[in-house]
Amino acid sequence: MKKVKVKGSHFWAKIIFFFGVIGPGIIAANADNDAGGISTLSVVGAHFGIKMLWVLFLITFSLAVTQEMGVRIGLVTRQGLGGIIREKFGVKWTFFAMVTMLVANLGTITAEFAGIASAFEIGNISKYWSVPLSALVVWLILYKGSFKTTQKIFLIFSTFYLVYIINGFIVHPDFGASLEALVKPTIEWTAPFLLTMIALIGTTITPWGQFFIQSYVVDKGLDIKHYKAEKAEVFIGAFITDIVSFFIIISTAYTLYKTGIHITDAKDAAMALEPLAGHFSLILFGFGLFVASMLGAFILPTATAYAICEAFGWEYGFNKNWEEAKMFYGIILVGIVFPAILVLIPGLPLVKVMILSQDVNGMLLPIILIFVLKIINDKKIMGEHTNKPIGNIIAWATVIGIIAATVVLVVASFFL
């Protein structure tokens, strides 16, 4: 009997297929807005108003381009980035990349737990309670959960970023001027402005993000037939995460910048918002900081374990148990416990720890992106899925821009 096609059935099949593969792009992009990211975005708005929104607009495309390349490599090769770097560039380069990434990631995870401590301190809860309990929750979810359970937790935490959008409306910003600032470049030729602009770029595109998204699509079991859906998800994820960034910037721009209040991190921003925008704004901003820090605390140890296990050929994945993937879970455990203990040390200069991790990330990022571009243009690895000429132009322009910004950031951190 001849089958009769139901009108619209093809459309709904595509929608169901899309939601079946969703996860890597949105989770990886949102995780860029972690504790350090929220602090950077808060400072951008508080110190410079809406003058850097055009930078945010441009790096949204950079984020989408670089993450799409990572997804494509993962779908074609069914390997994580660490493994392919070892095969193509050798053990020495792999060891250098892994050690540098490990140091940078441990510093960043420390910043996540510092963010958790700050969020709870807004409610007068000591870090000696909040940090150990949060670390335990992170470990139990990552260790006990399956891949599907872990992904659901990641996605749930990602949805809570909506609080920053709500908060953005509460402060009654000038949306007309803000939208104009997205396409109207403004630059102050001063060291604080340029360094903050570079930090805005660095907090959006990260080396660990490249490792995470590629290994994540492999762990999820996706392949090249999912490419169109994953490409769409990566672009949607980049757009969503920078919409959140946009609202964080205008929240502090139209409150703290207008009143001349300077801050050093997201906790300062939350506390300063209360007398200007009300107690509800304080609660929303503080809750957003907690969510961002927790998502980072979930993602960073996972990204680290993915990368190192792939690089050295060890078993990994959330659908494996401890006996099958000891190194994978062992790296995750160290990546949670060590940074959490650091945060609990009285008098530890957490700001310096965050700056050091950003410097190391800055030095590693251009190297990783060049690795990615070399791999994605290798026909022996990618076959017909290498970059198109226009893709290479955009990607190399992105890389050169990030390299230039990174060099300035690293050099300036030593002399300014």
Sine and cosine of phi, psi and omega as CSV:
sin_phi,cos_phi,sin_psi,cos_psi,sin_omega,cos_omega
0.00,0.00,0.71,-0.71,-0.02,-1.00
-0.95,0.30,0.76,-0.65,0.00,-1.00
-0.97,0.22,0.66,-0.75,0.04,-1.00
-0.98,-0.19,0.83,-0.56,0.01,-1.00
-0.97,0.24,0.75,-0.67,0.07,-1.00
-0.99,0.11,0.76,-0.65,-0.02,-1.00
-0.86,0.52,0.77,-0.63,0.03,-1.00
1.00,0.02,-0.14,0.99,-0.06,-1.00
-0.91,0.41,-0.59,0.81,0.01,-1.00
-0.90,0.43,-0.64,0.77,0.02,-1.00
-0.88,0.47,-0.74,0.67,-0.04,-1.00
-0.93,0.36,-0.51,0.86,0.07,-1.00
-0.89,0.45,-0.63,0.77,0.03,-1.00
-0.91,0.42,-0.65,0.76,0.01,-1.00
-0.89,0.45,-0.71,0.70,0.01,-1.00
-0.89,0.45,-0.66,0.75,0.02,-1.00
-0.88,0.47,-0.69,0.72,-0.01,-1.00
-0.87,0.49,-0.73,0.69,-0.03,-1.00
-0.95,0.30,-0.27,0.96,0.08,-1.00
-0.97,0.26,-0.45,0.89,-0.03,-1.00
-0.97,-0.25,-0.13,0.99,-0.09,-1.00
-0.88,0.48,0.55,-0.83,0.04,-1.00
0.52,-0.86,-0.92,0.39,-0.12,-0.99
-0.82,0.57,-0.75,0.66,-0.07,-1.00
-0.91,0.42,-0.73,0.69,-0.04,-1.00
-0.94,0.35,-0.69,0.72,-0.03,-1.00
-0.91,0.42,-0.74,0.67,-0.04,-1.00
-0.89,0.46,-0.67,0.74,-0.02,-1.00
-0.93,0.38,-0.72,0.70,-0.02,-1.00
-0.89,0.45,-0.56,0.83,-0.03,-1.00
-0.91,0.42,-0.31,0.95,0.09,-1.00
-0.90,0.44,-0.50,0.87,0.06,-1.00
-1.00,0.08,0.88,0.48,0.00,-1.00
-1.00,0.00,-0.29,-0.96,-0.04,-1.00
-0.84,0.54,-0.72,0.69,0.03,-1.00
-0.91,0.42,-0.61,0.79,0.02,-1.00
-0.91,0.42,-0.72,0.70,0.02,-1.00
-0.88,0.48,-0.66,0.75,0.02,-1.00
-0.89,0.45,-0.70,0.71,0.01,-1.00
-0.88,0.48,-0.72,0.69,-0.01,-1.00
-0.89,0.45,-0.61,0.79,0.03,-1.00
-0.90,0.44,-0.67,0.74,0.02,-1.00
-0.92,0.40,-0.64,0.77,0.03,-1.00
-0.82,0.58,-0.76,0.65,-0.02,-1.00
-0.95,0.31,-0.65,0.76,-0.06,-1.00
-0.93,0.36,-0.57,0.82,-0.10,-1.00
-0.99,-0.12,-0.45,0.89,-0.10,-1.00
-0.77,-0.64,0.15,0.99,0.03,-1.00
0.90,0.44,-0.73,-0.68,-0.05,-1.00
-0.98,-0.21,0.26,0.97,-0.11,-0.99
-0.92,0.39,-0.37,0.93,-0.04,-1.00
-0.97,-0.22,0.17,0.99,-0.02,-1.00
-0.89,0.45,-0.51,0.86,0.03,-1.00
-0.91,0.42,-0.54,0.84,0.06,-1.00
-0.92,0.40,-0.70,0.72,0.04,-1.00
-0.85,0.52,-0.66,0.76,0.00,-1.00
-0.87,0.48,-0.71,0.70,-0.03,-1.00
-0.93,0.38,-0.68,0.74,-0.07,-1.00
-0.97,0.26,-0.19,0.98,0.15,-0.99
-0.88,0.47,-0.67,0.74,0.03,-1.00
-0.93,0.36,-0.62,0.78,0.03,-1.00
-0.89,0.46,-0.68,0.73,0.02,-1.00
-0.88,0.48,-0.71,0.71,-0.01,-1.00
-0.89,0.46,-0.70,0.72,-0.04,-1.00
-0.90,0.43,-0.75,0.66,-0.07,-1.00
-0.93,0.37,-0.61,0.79,-0.01,-1.00
-0.96,0.28,-0.53,0.85,0.05,-1.00
-0.90,0.44,-0.62,0.79,0.02,-1.00
-0.90,0.44,-0.67,0.74,0.03,-1.00
-0.88,0.48,-0.68,0.74,0.03,-1.00
-0.89,0.46,-0.71,0.71,-0.05,-1.00
-0.89,0.45,-0.68,0.73,0.03,-1.00
-0.88,0.48,-0.69,0.73,0.00,-1.00
-0.90,0.44,-0.66,0.75,-0.02,-1.00
-0.93,0.37,-0.61,0.79,-0.03,-1.00
-0.97,0.23,-0.73,0.69,-0.13,-0.99
-1.00,0.01,-0.37,0.93,-0.08,-1.00
0.87,0.50,0.52,0.85,0.03,-1.00
-0.73,-0.68,0.44,-0.90,0.13,-0.99
-0.98,0.20,0.25,-0.97,-0.07,-1.00
-0.90,0.44,-0.63,0.78,-0.01,-1.00
-0.86,0.52,-0.68,0.73,0.00,-1.00
-0.91,0.42,-0.65,0.76,-0.01,-1.00
-0.94,0.33,-0.61,0.79,0.06,-1.00
-0.87,0.49,-0.67,0.74,0.01,-1.00
-0.89,0.46,-0.69,0.73,-0.05,-1.00
-0.93,0.35,-0.62,0.79,-0.11,-0.99
-1.00,-0.01,-0.56,0.83,-0.13,-0.99
-0.91,-0.41,-0.14,0.99,0.08,-1.00
0.99,-0.10,0.17,-0.99,-0.12,-0.99
-0.94,0.35,-0.62,0.78,-0.07,-1.00
-0.88,0.47,-0.74,0.68,0.02,-1.00
-0.90,0.43,-0.61,0.79,0.01,-1.00
-0.90,0.43,-0.71,0.71,-0.01,-1.00
-0.89,0.46,-0.68,0.73,0.03,-1.00
-0.87,0.49,-0.74,0.68,-0.02,-1.00
-0.89,0.46,-0.66,0.75,-0.05,-1.00
-0.94,0.35,-0.68,0.74,0.00,-1.00
-0.90,0.43,-0.72,0.70,0.00,-1.00
-0.89,0.46,-0.70,0.71,0.01,-1.00
-0.89,0.46,-0.64,0.77,-0.01,-1.00
-0.88,0.48,-0.72,0.69,0.02,-1.00
-0.88,0.48,-0.72,0.69,-0.01,-1.00
-0.89,0.45,-0.69,0.73,-0.05,-1.00
-0.92,0.38,-0.63,0.78,0.04,-1.00
-0.89,0.45,-0.62,0.78,0.07,-1.00
-0.90,0.43,-0.65,0.76,0.00,-1.00
-0.93,0.36,-0.64,0.77,0.04,-1.00
-0.90,0.44,-0.61,0.79,0.08,-1.00
-0.86,0.51,-0.64,0.76,0.05,-1.00
-0.90,0.44,-0.56,0.83,0.02,-1.00
-0.90,0.44,-0.70,0.71,0.00,-1.00
-0.95,0.33,-0.49,0.87,0.12,-0.99
-0.91,0.41,-0.59,0.81,0.06,-1.00
-0.91,0.41,-0.65,0.76,0.06,-1.00
-0.88,0.48,-0.71,0.70,0.02,-1.00
-0.87,0.50,-0.70,0.72,-0.01,-1.00
-0.89,0.45,-0.67,0.74,-0.01,-1.00
-0.88,0.48,-0.66,0.75,-0.01,-1.00
-0.97,0.24,-0.50,0.87,0.03,-1.00
-0.91,0.41,-0.41,0.91,0.11,-0.99
-0.86,0.50,-0.56,0.83,0.05,-1.00
-0.99,-0.12,0.31,0.95,0.04,-1.00
0.88,0.48,0.56,0.83,0.07,-1.00
-0.96,-0.27,0.81,-0.59,-0.09,-1.00
-0.91,0.42,0.56,-0.83,0.06,-1.00
-0.91,0.42,-0.36,0.93,0.00,-1.00
-0.96,0.29,-0.21,0.98,0.16,-0.99
-0.98,-0.20,-0.75,0.66,-0.15,-0.99
-0.93,0.38,-0.67,0.74,-0.08,-1.00
-0.94,0.35,-0.77,0.64,0.03,-1.00
-0.87,0.49,-0.65,0.76,0.00,-1.00
-0.92,0.40,-0.65,0.76,0.02,-1.00
-0.91,0.41,-0.66,0.75,0.02,-1.00
-0.88,0.47,-0.65,0.76,0.02,-1.00
-0.90,0.43,-0.67,0.74,0.02,-1.00
-0.89,0.46,-0.70,0.71,0.01,-1.00
-0.86,0.50,-0.73,0.68,-0.02,-1.00
-0.89,0.45,-0.72,0.70,-0.05,-1.00
-0.89,0.46,-0.65,0.76,0.00,-1.00
-0.93,0.38,-0.69,0.72,-0.02,-1.00
-0.94,0.34,-0.57,0.82,-0.06,-1.00
-0.99,0.12,-0.68,0.73,-0.09,-1.00
-1.00,0.08,-0.43,0.90,-0.08,-1.00
-0.99,0.16,0.47,-0.88,0.13,-0.99
-0.98,0.18,0.02,-1.00,0.03,-1.00
-0.87,0.49,-0.71,0.71,-0.03,-1.00
-0.89,0.45,-0.68,0.74,0.01,-1.00
-0.90,0.44,-0.70,0.71,-0.01,-1.00
-0.89,0.46,-0.68,0.73,0.00,-1.00
-0.90,0.44,-0.63,0.78,0.03,-1.00
-0.88,0.48,-0.66,0.75,0.03,-1.00
-0.89,0.46,-0.71,0.71,0.03,-1.00
-0.85,0.53,-0.72,0.69,-0.05,-1.00
-0.93,0.37,-0.61,0.79,0.04,-1.00
-0.88,0.48,-0.72,0.69,0.02,-1.00
-0.90,0.44,-0.57,0.82,0.02,-1.00
-0.90,0.44,-0.60,0.80,-0.03,-1.00
-0.92,0.39,-0.44,0.90,-0.03,-1.00
-0.94,0.34,-0.16,0.99,0.08,-1.00
-0.90,0.43,-0.22,0.97,0.05,-1.00
-0.84,0.54,-0.40,0.92,-0.02,-1.00
-0.87,0.49,-0.52,0.86,0.01,-1.00
-0.95,0.31,-0.54,0.84,0.08,-1.00
-0.92,0.38,-0.69,0.72,0.05,-1.00
-0.86,0.51,-0.72,0.70,0.00,-1.00
-0.88,0.48,-0.57,0.82,0.02,-1.00
-0.88,0.48,-0.60,0.80,0.04,-1.00
-0.96,0.27,-0.53,0.85,-0.03,-1.00
-0.88,0.48,-0.58,0.81,-0.07,-1.00
-0.99,0.14,-0.03,1.00,0.06,-1.00
0.81,0.58,0.89,0.46,-0.01,-1.00
-0.97,0.24,0.19,-0.98,0.12,-0.99
-1.00,0.02,0.99,-0.10,-0.08,-1.00
-0.92,0.38,-0.54,0.84,0.02,-1.00
-0.87,0.48,-0.75,0.66,0.01,-1.00
-0.92,0.40,-0.59,0.81,-0.01,-1.00
-0.92,0.40,-0.67,0.74,0.01,-1.00
-0.93,0.38,-0.59,0.81,0.06,-1.00
-0.90,0.43,-0.62,0.79,-0.01,-1.00
-0.91,0.41,-0.36,0.93,0.04,-1.00
-0.91,0.42,-0.50,0.86,-0.09,-1.00
-0.89,-0.46,0.09,1.00,0.00,-1.00
-0.89,-0.47,0.99,-0.12,-0.05,-1.00
-0.87,0.49,0.71,-0.71,0.08,-1.00
-0.72,-0.69,0.79,-0.61,-0.01,-1.00
-0.75,-0.66,0.72,-0.70,0.18,-0.98
-0.96,-0.28,0.84,-0.55,-0.06,-1.00
-0.99,0.12,0.88,0.47,0.05,-1.00
-0.80,-0.60,0.46,-0.89,-0.03,-1.00
-0.86,0.51,-0.72,0.69,-0.01,-1.00
-0.87,0.50,-0.66,0.75,-0.01,-1.00
-0.91,0.42,-0.74,0.67,-0.06,-1.00
-0.91,0.41,-0.66,0.75,0.01,-1.00
-0.91,0.40,-0.63,0.78,0.03,-1.00
-0.93,0.37,-0.61,0.80,0.05,-1.00
-0.89,0.45,-0.67,0.75,0.03,-1.00
-0.91,0.41,-0.64,0.77,0.05,-1.00
-0.88,0.47,-0.59,0.80,0.04,-1.00
-0.88,0.47,-0.66,0.75,0.05,-1.00
-0.91,0.41,-0.72,0.69,-0.07,-1.00
-0.91,0.41,-0.48,0.88,-0.02,-1.00
-0.99,0.13,-0.19,0.98,-0.03,-1.00
-1.00,-0.09,-0.64,0.77,-0.01,-1.00
-0.90,-0.43,0.87,-0.49,-0.13,-0.99
-0.81,-0.59,0.51,-0.86,0.05,-1.00
-0.90,0.43,-0.63,0.77,0.00,-1.00
-0.90,0.44,-0.48,0.88,0.02,-1.00
-0.89,0.45,-0.58,0.81,0.03,-1.00
-0.92,0.39,-0.68,0.74,0.04,-1.00
-0.92,0.40,-0.69,0.72,-0.10,-1.00
-0.90,0.44,-0.78,0.63,-0.13,-0.99
-0.91,0.41,-0.57,0.82,-0.01,-1.00
-0.94,0.33,-0.72,0.69,0.02,-1.00
-0.93,0.38,-0.50,0.86,-0.05,-1.00
-0.93,0.37,-0.65,0.76,0.02,-1.00
-0.92,0.38,-0.52,0.86,0.05,-1.00
-0.94,0.34,-0.73,0.69,0.00,-1.00
-0.89,0.45,-0.52,0.86,0.00,-1.00
-0.97,0.26,-0.26,0.97,0.05,-1.00
1.00,0.06,0.39,0.92,-0.02,-1.00
-1.00,0.05,0.39,-0.92,0.09,-1.00
-0.64,-0.77,-0.20,-0.98,-0.19,-0.98
-0.90,0.44,-0.38,0.92,0.02,-1.00
-0.93,0.37,-0.27,0.96,0.04,-1.00
-1.00,-0.05,0.11,0.99,-0.17,-0.99
-0.87,0.50,-0.75,0.66,-0.06,-1.00
-0.87,0.50,-0.67,0.74,0.01,-1.00
-0.92,0.40,-0.66,0.75,-0.01,-1.00
-0.93,0.36,-0.60,0.80,0.05,-1.00
-0.88,0.48,-0.70,0.71,0.03,-1.00
-0.88,0.47,-0.66,0.76,-0.03,-1.00
-0.92,0.39,-0.63,0.78,0.04,-1.00
-0.88,0.48,-0.70,0.71,0.00,-1.00
-0.92,0.40,-0.66,0.76,0.04,-1.00
-0.90,0.45,-0.67,0.74,0.00,-1.00
-0.88,0.48,-0.69,0.72,0.02,-1.00
-0.89,0.45,-0.64,0.77,0.01,-1.00
-0.92,0.40,-0.72,0.70,-0.03,-1.00
-0.89,0.45,-0.73,0.68,-0.07,-1.00
-0.89,0.45,-0.57,0.82,-0.01,-1.00
-1.00,0.08,-0.29,0.96,0.22,-0.98
-0.90,0.43,-0.70,0.71,0.05,-1.00
-0.87,0.49,-0.71,0.71,0.02,-1.00
-0.85,0.52,-0.67,0.74,0.03,-1.00
-0.84,0.55,-0.72,0.69,-0.05,-1.00
-0.95,0.31,-0.53,0.85,0.07,-1.00
-0.91,0.42,-0.69,0.72,-0.01,-1.00
-0.89,0.45,-0.73,0.68,-0.05,-1.00
-0.95,0.31,-0.43,0.90,0.05,-1.00
-0.88,0.47,-0.68,0.73,0.00,-1.00
-1.00,0.09,-0.46,0.89,0.00,-1.00
-0.91,0.42,-0.69,0.72,-0.08,-1.00
-1.00,-0.01,0.17,0.99,0.11,-0.99
-0.81,-0.59,-0.92,0.39,-0.10,-0.99
-0.96,0.29,-0.69,0.72,-0.01,-1.00
-0.89,0.45,-0.65,0.76,-0.02,-1.00
-0.90,0.44,-0.50,0.86,-0.04,-1.00
-0.98,-0.20,0.05,1.00,0.08,-1.00
0.96,0.27,0.42,0.91,-0.01,-1.00
-1.00,0.02,0.82,-0.57,0.05,-1.00
-0.99,-0.16,0.56,-0.83,-0.04,-1.00
-0.73,-0.68,0.20,-0.98,0.06,-1.00
-0.89,-0.46,-0.37,0.93,0.01,-1.00
-0.42,-0.91,-0.06,-1.00,-0.08,-1.00
-0.92,0.38,-0.54,0.84,0.03,-1.00
-0.90,0.45,-0.70,0.72,0.06,-1.00
-0.84,0.54,-0.67,0.75,-0.01,-1.00
-0.89,0.46,-0.71,0.70,-0.01,-1.00
-0.87,0.49,-0.71,0.70,-0.03,-1.00
-0.92,0.40,-0.62,0.78,-0.03,-1.00
-0.95,0.30,-0.43,0.90,-0.02,-1.00
-0.94,0.33,-0.47,0.88,-0.13,-0.99
-0.84,0.55,-0.80,0.60,-0.02,-1.00
-0.93,0.36,-0.31,0.95,-0.05,-1.00
-1.00,-0.09,-0.60,0.80,-0.08,-1.00
-0.84,-0.54,-0.01,1.00,0.07,-1.00
0.98,-0.21,0.28,-0.96,-0.05,-1.00
-0.90,0.43,-0.57,0.82,-0.02,-1.00
-0.89,0.46,-0.61,0.79,0.03,-1.00
-0.90,0.44,-0.65,0.76,0.06,-1.00
-0.87,0.50,-0.72,0.69,-0.01,-1.00
-0.88,0.47,-0.71,0.70,-0.02,-1.00
-0.89,0.46,-0.72,0.70,-0.03,-1.00
-0.91,0.41,-0.67,0.75,0.03,-1.00
-0.91,0.42,-0.66,0.75,0.03,-1.00
-0.90,0.43,-0.65,0.76,0.04,-1.00
-0.88,0.48,-0.63,0.78,0.04,-1.00
-0.89,0.46,-0.67,0.74,0.03,-1.00
-0.88,0.47,-0.73,0.68,-0.01,-1.00
-0.88,0.48,-0.72,0.69,-0.01,-1.00
-0.88,0.47,-0.66,0.75,0.00,-1.00
-0.92,0.39,-0.65,0.76,0.01,-1.00
-0.92,0.39,-0.68,0.74,0.02,-1.00
-0.88,0.48,-0.67,0.75,0.06,-1.00
-0.89,0.45,-0.62,0.78,0.01,-1.00
-0.92,0.39,-0.47,0.88,0.10,-0.99
-0.97,0.25,-0.74,0.68,-0.18,-0.98
-0.97,0.24,-0.69,0.72,-0.12,-0.99
-0.89,0.46,-0.74,0.67,0.06,-1.00
-0.88,0.48,-0.58,0.81,0.02,-1.00
-0.91,0.42,-0.73,0.68,0.02,-1.00
-0.87,0.50,-0.65,0.76,0.01,-1.00
-0.89,0.45,-0.72,0.69,0.00,-1.00
-0.91,0.42,-0.69,0.73,0.06,-1.00
-0.81,0.58,-0.80,0.60,-0.12,-0.99
-0.89,0.45,-0.75,0.67,-0.07,-1.00
-0.93,0.37,-0.66,0.75,0.01,-1.00
-0.91,0.41,-0.66,0.75,0.05,-1.00
-0.89,0.46,-0.68,0.73,-0.08,-1.00
-0.90,0.44,-0.59,0.81,-0.08,-1.00
-0.94,-0.33,0.19,0.98,0.13,-0.99
0.96,0.28,0.44,0.90,0.03,-1.00
-1.00,-0.01,0.46,-0.89,0.02,-1.00
-0.91,0.41,0.62,-0.79,0.03,-1.00
-0.49,-0.87,0.28,-0.96,0.07,-1.00
0.76,-0.65,0.57,-0.82,-0.05,-1.00
-0.97,0.26,-0.19,0.98,0.05,-1.00
-1.00,-0.02,0.10,1.00,0.08,-1.00
-0.96,-0.28,0.46,-0.89,0.02,-1.00
-1.00,-0.04,-0.03,-1.00,-0.06,-1.00
-0.86,0.51,-0.68,0.73,-0.04,-1.00
-0.90,0.44,-0.58,0.82,-0.03,-1.00
-0.99,0.17,-0.48,0.88,-0.10,-1.00
-0.65,-0.76,0.86,0.51,-0.04,-1.00
-0.87,0.50,-0.70,0.72,-0.04,-1.00
-0.91,0.41,-0.64,0.77,0.00,-1.00
-0.86,0.52,-0.80,0.60,-0.02,-1.00
-0.95,0.30,-0.52,0.85,0.03,-1.00
-0.90,0.44,-0.67,0.74,0.02,-1.00
-0.91,0.42,-0.66,0.75,0.04,-1.00
-0.87,0.49,-0.69,0.72,-0.02,-1.00
-0.89,0.46,-0.73,0.69,0.03,-1.00
-0.89,0.45,-0.62,0.78,-0.01,-1.00
-0.93,0.37,-0.28,0.96,0.07,-1.00
-0.99,-0.12,-0.76,0.65,-0.14,-0.99
-0.93,0.36,-0.74,0.68,-0.07,-1.00
-0.88,0.48,-0.77,0.63,0.04,-1.00
-0.89,0.45,-0.60,0.80,0.01,-1.00
-0.89,0.46,-0.65,0.76,0.03,-1.00
-0.91,0.41,-0.64,0.77,0.02,-1.00
-0.85,0.53,-0.68,0.73,-0.03,-1.00
-0.89,0.45,-0.49,0.87,-0.04,-1.00
-0.99,0.14,-0.15,0.99,0.02,-1.00
-0.94,0.34,0.84,-0.54,0.01,-1.00
-0.89,0.47,0.74,-0.67,0.09,-1.00
0.99,0.16,0.07,1.00,0.01,-1.00
-0.91,0.42,0.78,-0.63,-0.01,-1.00
-0.97,0.25,0.99,0.11,-0.09,-1.00
-0.89,0.46,-0.54,0.84,0.02,-1.00
-0.88,0.47,-0.66,0.75,0.03,-1.00
-0.92,0.40,-0.59,0.81,0.05,-1.00
-0.88,0.48,-0.69,0.73,0.00,-1.00
-0.91,0.41,-0.65,0.76,0.00,-1.00
-0.90,0.44,-0.68,0.73,0.02,-1.00
-0.88,0.47,-0.69,0.72,0.00,-1.00
-0.90,0.44,-0.59,0.81,0.03,-1.00
-0.93,0.37,-0.63,0.78,0.04,-1.00
-0.89,0.46,-0.71,0.70,0.00,-1.00
-0.91,0.41,-0.67,0.74,0.08,-1.00
-0.85,0.52,-0.67,0.74,0.00,-1.00
-0.88,0.47,-0.64,0.77,0.02,-1.00
-0.95,0.33,-0.53,0.85,-0.05,-1.00
-0.99,0.15,-0.57,0.82,-0.13,-0.99
-0.83,0.56,-0.77,0.64,0.00,-1.00
-0.87,0.50,-0.62,0.79,0.01,-1.00
-0.89,0.46,-0.72,0.69,-0.02,-1.00
-0.90,0.43,-0.67,0.74,-0.02,-1.00
-0.92,0.39,-0.56,0.83,0.07,-1.00
-0.93,0.37,-0.66,0.75,0.11,-0.99
-0.81,0.58,-0.74,0.67,-0.04,-1.00
-0.87,0.49,-0.69,0.72,-0.01,-1.00
-0.93,0.38,-0.62,0.79,0.06,-1.00
-0.89,0.45,-0.68,0.74,-0.03,-1.00
-0.93,0.38,-0.71,0.70,-0.12,-0.99
-0.95,0.30,-0.26,0.96,0.06,-1.00
-0.98,-0.21,0.14,0.99,0.03,-1.00
-1.00,-0.03,0.94,-0.34,-0.06,-1.00
-0.91,0.42,-0.45,0.89,0.04,-1.00
-0.91,0.41,-0.50,0.87,0.00,-1.00
-1.00,-0.04,-0.71,0.71,-0.17,-0.99
-0.99,-0.16,-0.24,0.97,0.00,-1.00
0.88,0.48,-0.80,-0.60,-0.03,-1.00
-0.99,0.14,0.01,1.00,-0.09,-1.00
-0.98,-0.21,0.39,0.92,0.10,-1.00
-0.93,0.36,0.20,-0.98,0.01,-1.00
-0.91,0.42,0.61,-0.80,0.18,-0.98
-0.97,0.24,0.34,-0.94,-0.01,-1.00
-0.80,0.60,-0.70,0.72,-0.02,-1.00
-0.91,0.40,-0.55,0.83,0.04,-1.00
-0.91,0.42,-0.65,0.76,0.03,-1.00
-0.92,0.39,-0.62,0.78,0.02,-1.00
-0.88,0.48,-0.74,0.67,0.00,-1.00
-0.90,0.43,-0.70,0.71,-0.06,-1.00
-0.91,0.42,-0.72,0.70,-0.01,-1.00
-0.93,0.38,-0.57,0.82,0.07,-1.00
-0.89,0.46,-0.64,0.77,0.05,-1.00
-0.90,0.44,-0.73,0.68,-0.03,-1.00
-0.89,0.46,-0.73,0.69,-0.01,-1.00
-0.88,0.48,-0.66,0.75,0.03,-1.00
-0.89,0.46,-0.67,0.74,0.00,-1.00
-0.93,0.36,-0.63,0.77,0.03,-1.00
-0.88,0.48,-0.72,0.69,0.00,-1.00
-0.87,0.48,-0.71,0.71,0.00,-1.00
-0.91,0.42,-0.63,0.77,-0.02,-1.00
-0.92,0.40,-0.68,0.73,0.02,-1.00
-0.86,0.51,-0.71,0.70,0.03,-1.00
-0.88,0.48,-0.69,0.72,-0.01,-1.00
-0.88,0.48,-0.75,0.66,-0.05,-1.00
-0.92,0.39,-0.71,0.71,0.00,-1.00
-0.90,0.43,-0.71,0.71,-0.04,-1.00
-0.90,0.43,-0.54,0.84,-0.02,-1.00
-0.90,0.44,-0.37,0.93,0.00,-1.00
-1.00,-0.05,-0.37,0.93,-0.13,-0.99
-0.91,-0.42,-0.25,0.97,-0.04,-1.00
-0.96,-0.29,0.00,0.00,0.00,0.00
